[in-house]
Amino acid sequence: MKNITKFVCFNALVAALYVVFSLPFGTISTASGLQFRPSEALTVLPALCPYTVVGLTIGCAISNLTSAFGVADVVLGSLVTCVAGLLCCLKPFTKPYTAQLPPIVLNAVFLPLVWFVSAGQASIEVYLVNAASLLLTQSVVLYVLGTPLYLFTQKKLLPMLSLEQ
């Protein structure tokens, strides 16, 4: 029972942090193109604590409720975050400088597709601009904020985050 309580509490905390680091940024955290979402730094956590995928997915879904792209962004955008988190759990992505790759690549490739489904846009040029923009902004957020978070979590928080205790 103690492990279930820790699992729920840790994931509630991760979800809440994701929302807190998304919503204050308003449109810039949910817009297509130049999307800056500091909460994406949290997507490195599954590389160290695989069970945090649940909290990330829930936090992303809650944050996407304010998106101009509606239900598609809530469902599909959160699914992209979930898959990226699951990939971070795999051995090649558990290192401090590779944990960022699944969220960067998946968001850059799939989020513009979600936006096209929602907005009815079908221009390859617009897709490529959005994909390149997301590749850039996700890389900045995940390497500038995510890497220090990964290293801090690994060094200071990991013993506390264990579900085994």
C-alpha positions in Angstrom: 0.0 0.0 0.0 2.9 2.4 0.8 4.3 2.0 -2.7 0.9 2.8 -4.3 0.6 5.9 -2.2 4.1 7.0 -3.2 3.3 6.3 -6.9 0.1 8.4 -6.8 1.8 11.2 -4.8 4.8 11.4 -7.1 2.7 11.3 -10.2 0.3 14.0 -8.8 3.3 16.2 -8.1 4.8 15.7 -11.6 1.4 16.4 -13.2 1.0 19.5 -11.1 4.5 20.7 -11.9 3.9 20.2 -15.6 0.7 22.3 -15.4 2.4 25.0 -13.3 5.3 25.3 -15.7 2.9 25.4 -18.7 -0.2 27.5 -18.0 1.5 30.8 -16.9 3.1 31.0 -20.3 -0.3 31.1 -22.0 -0.3 31.1 -25.8 3.4 30.7 -26.2 3.2 27.3 -24.5 0.3 26.0 -26.7 0.7 27.8 -30.0 1.9 26.2 -33.2 5.3 27.3 -34.5 7.4 28.9 -31.8 6.2 26.9 -28.7 8.1 27.5 -25.5 6.9 25.2 -22.7 9.3 25.0 -19.8 7.4 22.0 -18.4 8.8 19.9 -21.2 12.0 19.8 -19.2 10.2 17.3 -16.9 10.0 14.8 -19.8 13.6 13.6 -18.9 12.3 12.2 -15.6 11.2 8.8 -17.0 14.8 8.1 -17.9 15.5 8.0 -14.1 12.0 7.2 -12.7 9.9 5.3 -15.4 6.8 5.5 -13.3 6.6 9.3 -13.8 5.3 8.8 -17.4 1.8 8.7 -15.9 2.2 12.1 -14.2 3.7 13.6 -17.3 0.8 12.4 -19.5 -1.8 13.7 -17.1 -0.1 17.0 -16.7 0.2 17.4 -20.5 -3.5 16.6 -20.9 -4.5 19.2 -18.3 -2.2 21.8 -19.9 -3.5 21.1 -23.4 -7.1 21.9 -22.2 -6.2 25.5 -22.9 -4.9 24.8 -26.4 -6.5 26.4 -29.4 -6.3 23.0 -31.1 -8.9 21.5 -28.8 -9.6 17.8 -28.1 -7.1 16.6 -30.7 -4.3 18.3 -28.8 -5.5 17.1 -25.5 -5.6 13.5 -26.7 -2.9 13.2 -29.3 -0.5 15.8 -27.8 -0.7 13.9 -24.5 -0.2 10.6 -26.4 3.0 12.0 -27.9 4.2 12.9 -24.4 3.3 9.5 -23.1 5.2 7.7 -25.9 8.2 10.0 -25.5 8.2 9.2 -21.8 8.0 5.4 -22.5 10.9 5.7 -25.0 13.0 7.6 -22.3 12.7 4.4 -20.2 14.7 2.4 -22.8 18.4 1.8 -22.2 19.8 4.1 -24.9 17.8 7.1 -23.6 18.6 6.8 -19.9 21.8 8.8 -20.1 22.0 12.5 -19.2 22.3 13.7 -22.8 20.2 11.2 -24.6 17.0 11.4 -22.4 16.1 14.5 -24.3 16.0 12.9 -27.7 12.5 11.2 -27.7 10.6 14.2 -26.6 12.4 16.5 -29.0 12.0 14.3 -32.0 8.5 13.1 -31.3 7.1 16.5 -30.6 8.8 18.0 -33.7 7.5 15.3 -36.0 4.0 14.6 -34.6 2.7 17.8 -33.0 2.5 19.7 -36.3 0.4 16.8 -37.6 -1.9 17.1 -34.6 -2.2 20.8 -35.4 -3.0 20.1 -39.0 -5.8 17.7 -38.1 -7.2 20.3 -35.7 -6.9 23.3 -37.9 -7.5 21.6 -41.3 -4.2 22.8 -42.7 -2.5 20.7 -45.3 0.5 22.7 -46.4 3.8 20.8 -46.4 5.7 24.1 -46.1 3.7 25.1 -42.9 4.4 21.6 -41.5 8.1 21.9 -42.1 8.3 25.3 -40.5 6.4 24.1 -37.5 8.5 21.0 -37.2 11.8 22.9 -37.5 10.5 25.5 -35.0 9.6 22.7 -32.5 12.9 21.0 -33.0 14.6 24.2 -32.1 12.5 25.2 -29.1 12.2 21.7 -27.7 16.0 21.3 -28.0 16.6 24.6 -26.1 14.1 23.7 -23.3 15.3 20.1 -22.9 19.0 20.8 -23.0 19.0 24.1 -21.1 16.4 23.1 -18.5 16.1 19.3 -18.8 19.7 18.4 -18.5 20.3 20.2 -15.2 17.0 18.7 -13.9 18.2 15.3 -14.9 21.6 15.7 -13.2 20.0 17.2 -10.1 17.4 14.5 -9.9 20.1 11.8 -10.4 22.4 13.2 -7.8 20.0 14.5 -5.1 16.5 13.2 -5.5 16.7 9.7 -6.9 17.0 8.0 -3.5 13.9 9.8 -2.3 12.0 9.0 -5.5 12.4 5.2 -5.2 9.2 3.3 -4.8 11.1 0.5 -3.0 11.3 2.4 0.3 
